[in-house]
Amino acid sequence: MREVEALDPALLPLQQGLVRSSYVSEDPFKVMIIEMAEDTTSISIHAGFFYSGIVAGCNCADDPTPIESQPEYCEVAFVIDKQSGGVQTILLPG
């Protein structure tokens, strides 16, 4: 999963998975494989993402309080088409 962890977070549905914050932070994220399945046409990977978000827009310009990141978690499915190699990324309900 190092390849996934090296991706730009903007390519993943992490923003849509936020619960405690409003924007995905630039902190690195970690991926955990939950389940894998394969059939004749595709490979499906169910993965959990541990990442951070920030609450933007809550500090005044002269407020010295640093912006603290909040822990976030979401689950994503990757469906890889064996024929084309294309990947569909789906944010799972959580």
Number of C-alpha atoms within 10 A of each C-alpha: 10 8 6 13 13 11 12 10 18 9 10 15 16 23 17 12 21 20 15 15 18 16 18 22 20 13 10 13 18 14 18 12 14 12 11 13 10 12 8 8 11 18 16 17 18 18 20 18 18 16 22 22 23 19 16 14 9 8 12 8 7 6 8 8 8 7 12 12 19 18 15 19 19 21 21 23 20 18 21 18 15 14 9 9 11 12 15 11 15 14 17 14 8 9
